[in-house]
Amino acid sequence: MLNYSVMHLGIVKSFNVKELRADICFYDLDDMVIADMAVLQRNTQGIKDFSCLEVGEQVLCLLDEEMQDGYVLGSIAGNEDLSNLNQDDTRFVLFPDGGLIKYDYNSHTLQILSNNINVTGNVVVSGNITLKGDLEVVGSVTASGDILAGGNNSNHHRHGD
């Protein structure tokens, strides 16, 4: 059985998204490349939480003593990556195109920044909704309370016969 006891920083050369495996180059080991290394994931059984590596990303690897095999343990953040971390009560995912998913667990606020958001299934909101922009409804609108338009109650509006 191999003994995995050597840690090294490496750079992702390629990533196989279907198998979650990567080829890693180790510059401090004369540019040696270890191919097809398994990439650790957060959850893989009931809850599935997969994350893809990007080519050029710096990663920490656990290697065997012969440095022929190993595991990618995770990415190493550089100072430029830390510029958005100004709150210790926030979990966020920042995407290369500027998309953002951010949750502040002290204020219980979820923020999503994206050009488009598609939801499949029923949505129930318990609380108020503020909509800034136009609303298009494809289907019927049912209201159990008053409908106000310009401050006037439109529930009693009638068109002539």
DOMAR-354183 format. One record per residue (C-alpha): residue in one letter; y, z, x. Coordinates in steps of 0.2 Angstrom, whole numbers, plus 5000, padded with zeros to 4 digits. Layout:
<sites>
{site A,{Y,Z,X}}
...
</sites>
This chain:
<sites>
{site M,{5000,5000,5000}}
{site L,{5017,4995,5007}}
{site N,{5030,5009,5010}}
{site Y,{5047,5005,5003}}
{site S,{5059,5015,5013}}
{site V,{5072,5004,5021}}
{site M,{5089,5001,5012}}
{site H,{5100,4986,5016}}
{site L,{5115,4977,5009}}
{site G,{5112,4959,5005}}
{site I,{5120,4944,4996}}
{site V,{5113,4935,4981}}
{site K,{5108,4917,4986}}
{site S,{5100,4913,4970}}
{site F,{5095,4921,4954}}
{site N,{5080,4917,4942}}
{site V,{5086,4922,4925}}
{site K,{5070,4919,4916}}
{site E,{5060,4931,4928}}
{site L,{5075,4942,4933}}
{site R,{5071,4939,4952}}
{site A,{5083,4935,4966}}
{site D,{5083,4928,4983}}
{site I,{5093,4939,4995}}
{site C,{5101,4935,5012}}
{site F,{5103,4949,5024}}
{site Y,{5117,4945,5036}}
{site D,{5114,4961,5047}}
{site L,{5096,4955,5049}}
{site D,{5100,4938,5057}}
{site D,{5103,4930,5040}}
{site M,{5085,4933,5035}}
{site V,{5081,4929,5017}}
{site I,{5068,4938,5006}}
{site A,{5064,4927,4991}}
{site D,{5059,4932,4974}}
{site M,{5064,4950,4974}}
{site A,{5062,4960,4958}}
{site V,{5079,4966,4951}}
{site L,{5080,4983,4943}}
{site Q,{5086,4983,4925}}
{site R,{5092,4997,4914}}
{site N,{5080,4996,4900}}
{site T,{5065,4984,4897}}
{site Q,{5054,4991,4884}}
{site G,{5060,4996,4866}}
{site I,{5079,4994,4870}}
{site K,{5081,4979,4881}}
{site D,{5097,4979,4892}}
{site F,{5096,4965,4905}}
{site S,{5109,4961,4917}}
{site C,{5110,4945,4928}}
{site L,{5116,4944,4946}}
{site E,{5128,4931,4952}}
{site V,{5127,4921,4967}}
{site G,{5137,4929,4981}}
{site E,{5136,4946,4974}}
{site Q,{5133,4960,4986}}
{site V,{5118,4971,4982}}
{site L,{5109,4986,4988}}
{site C,{5090,4983,4991}}
{site L,{5075,4994,4995}}
{site L,{5064,4985,5007}}
{site D,{5046,4988,5014}}
{site E,{5044,4993,5032}}
{site E,{5040,4975,5037}}
{site M,{5055,4969,5028}}
{site Q,{5045,4956,5019}}
{site D,{5047,4962,5001}}
{site G,{5058,4973,4991}}
{site Y,{5068,4977,4976}}
{site V,{5086,4974,4971}}
{site L,{5093,4991,4966}}
{site G,{5110,4986,4960}}
{site S,{5127,4979,4964}}
{site I,{5139,4987,4975}}
{site A,{5157,4987,4969}}
{site G,{5171,4982,4980}}
{site N,{5189,4988,4979}}
{site E,{5195,4973,4969}}
{site D,{5181,4977,4956}}
{site L,{5188,4995,4954}}
{site S,{5206,4990,4949}}
{site N,{5201,4991,4930}}
{site L,{5193,5008,4932}}
{site N,{5208,5019,4928}}
{site Q,{5199,5030,4915}}
{site D,{5184,5041,4917}}
{site D,{5180,5041,4899}}
{site T,{5177,5023,4897}}
{site R,{5162,5011,4898}}
{site F,{5167,4993,4899}}
{site V,{5160,4976,4903}}
{site L,{5172,4963,4910}}
{site F,{5166,4945,4910}}
{site P,{5173,4931,4922}}
{site D,{5182,4922,4908}}
{site G,{5192,4938,4903}}
{site G,{5181,4943,4889}}
{site L,{5179,4962,4888}}
{site I,{5169,4975,4879}}
{site K,{5177,4992,4881}}
{site Y,{5172,5009,4873}}
{site D,{5183,5025,4875}}
{site Y,{5171,5039,4870}}
{site N,{5186,5052,4869}}
{site S,{5196,5042,4857}}
{site H,{5180,5034,4849}}
{site T,{5188,5017,4851}}
{site L,{5178,5001,4853}}
{site Q,{5188,4986,4860}}
{site I,{5182,4968,4860}}
{site L,{5192,4954,4868}}
{site S,{5185,4937,4865}}
{site N,{5191,4920,4858}}
{site N,{5177,4920,4845}}
{site I,{5165,4934,4838}}
{site N,{5150,4929,4827}}
{site V,{5142,4943,4817}}
{site T,{5125,4939,4808}}
{site G,{5121,4952,4795}}
{site N,{5130,4963,4784}}
{site V,{5145,4972,4790}}
{site V,{5151,4989,4782}}
{site V,{5167,4997,4787}}
{site S,{5171,5015,4782}}
{site G,{5190,5016,4785}}
{site N,{5205,5005,4784}}
{site I,{5206,4987,4791}}
{site T,{5222,4980,4798}}
{site L,{5221,4961,4800}}
{site K,{5234,4952,4810}}
{site G,{5232,4934,4806}}
{site D,{5225,4923,4792}}
{site L,{5210,4926,4782}}
{site E,{5198,4913,4776}}
{site V,{5185,4918,4764}}
{site V,{5170,4906,4760}}
{site G,{5163,4914,4745}}
{site S,{5168,4926,4732}}
{site V,{5180,4941,4734}}
{site T,{5175,4957,4724}}
{site A,{5187,4972,4724}}
{site S,{5184,4988,4715}}
{site G,{5202,4994,4718}}
{site D,{5220,4986,4717}}
{site I,{5224,4970,4726}}
{site L,{5242,4970,4732}}
{site A,{5251,4954,4736}}
{site G,{5269,4956,4743}}
{site G,{5269,4974,4736}}
{site N,{5265,4969,4718}}
{site N,{5248,4972,4710}}
{site S,{5239,4956,4708}}
{site N,{5225,4963,4697}}
{site H,{5235,4960,4681}}
{site H,{5241,4942,4685}}
{site R,{5237,4929,4672}}
{site H,{5239,4911,4672}}
{site G,{5244,4903,4655}}
{site D,{5232,4893,4645}}
</sites>
